[in-house]
C-alpha cells in the first residue's frame, strides 16, 4: 500500500480502506477474494492524511492500529471542497456501514440532518433516535463538520430554524426574528418569500446533501436563463450569485481541526506511553475560591480530545475553610473515586491545574484508593512555561529511566507541538472556566441570601 502514497493528491476528499475476505465458490474448492470496505474517512489534504496512517510512531490508537493491520488496500475520491468531503463521507458511511466507522463510538451519538415535510420545512441536526422521515442525511461522525456544512449551505439557500411555536408567534405578530435581518432566513412568516420559492430552496438543500451538486448547478443555470428571458433580472442575478457560491465553496476548518486533534493525541500518547483511542476519557480539574470562601472544584471531561459537557461535574468543597489547594484537591479526589461517585467511568488521564505539590497530593490520594491513572499537571505562571508529567510506577505505563515513586519530569512548552499545546491549553482553560462559573454562582446565591 505504501507504494500508492506518491500518487495521492494534496486535495480534499474521501478515502476508503479495504480488507480481503476469501470466499469459496460454489463450483469447487477455488476461492475468490472479495474486497470489503472497513473504514471511510475524509481529509482536507488526502496525501497528508493517508500518509499519517503509515507513520508507525505517530499512530498510538487501538482502533487505528487494528484497522491498518487488517487493511490490504485503499483508494480515494477527490472532491471540490472540504464541505463536499464531509457530505460524501456521510453518504458512503450510510451506504457501506464500514466496521471501523461503526466502532468509533455509539451510533446514537452521530448527528443526522433531517428535513421535515410540513411547510415551511426546517432543516435541523438531530440524533439517531429522531432521524425519522423521508429526507434524512447522515450519519455525520463529526458534529462540528455537520454544523459547518449546514451553516455554509444556509448562506446560499436560507431557511427558517425556529420552532413551530416561534414561527406561529411571528406569523401572528407579523414580526420576523433576528435571522431574517442577518439573511439566514428568507422570512416565510411575514410573506417575504413565496411558498414556491421557499420549497425550491429546500429542494436545492436536499440535492446538495444528496451529493448531487452538479445536477443542482445545472438546475440553477436553467432557472437563471428562464428568469432572464422573462426579464426578471433581480431573480436571475440572485440565481447567478448562488451558482458562483457553489462553484467556489470555501473550505471548512472542521476537517483540519480533527486532524490537528488526532496529531495532538498521538503526540500525547508517545509522551505518556498511553494508547489513546477515540473513546479515551480525559478528566481535567481546577479549584476556584477567594480567600478560601465558597471554594469549588470542577471536572471537565474530554472524550477523544473533544469536550463532552454532559459529563462535566462540579464539587462544592465541604471540609476545607482556609486557602489550601492541596487539601482541597485531596477532598475532591477522595469523593471522585470513592463513595457515591465511584461508579463514574474511569479516566485514561487526569489533568490538574497546579504544580509539583498538587501533583504529589493527587497521586497520593488516588494511589491510596488503588486507582491506576497517570496524572499530568500544568504549572501555574504568567505564561505557564512548563508542563509537569508524572508516571506512577504501578500504573502499567512506561517508566522513565531512574524513575521512582516521586519522579517528576518537566517538559518545557517549546518542546511540544503547537497542536498538543493548544489541546492542553483548551482542556486546562475549560476546567478553569467551569470552576469559576460555579464559584460565582455560589457567591451570588450567598449575596442574595443576605439581602
Buried (B, 14 or more C-beta within 10 A) or exposed (E): BEEEEEEBEEBBBBBBBBBEEEEEEEEEEEEEEEEBBBBBBBBBBBBEBBBBBEEEEBBBBBBBBBBBEBBBEBBBEEBBBBBBBBBBBBBBBBEBEBBBBBBBBEEEBBBBBBBBEEEBBBBBBBBBEEBEEEBBBBBBBBBBBBBBBBEBBBEBBBBBBBEEEEBEBBBEEEEBBEBBEEEBBBBBBBEEBEEEEBBBBBBBBBBBBBBEBEEBBEBBEEBBEEBBEEEBEEBBEBBBEBBEBBEEBEBBEBBBBBBBBBBBBBBBBBBBBBBBBBBBBBBBBBBBBEEEBBBBBBBBBBBBBBBBEEBBBBBEBEEBEEBBBBBBBBBBBBBBBEEEEEEBEEBBBBBBBBBBEBBBBBBBBBBEEEBEBBBBBBBEEEEBEBBBBBBBEEBEBEBEEEEEEEBBEEEEBEEBBEBBBBBBEBBBBBBBBBBBEBBEEBBEEEEEEEE
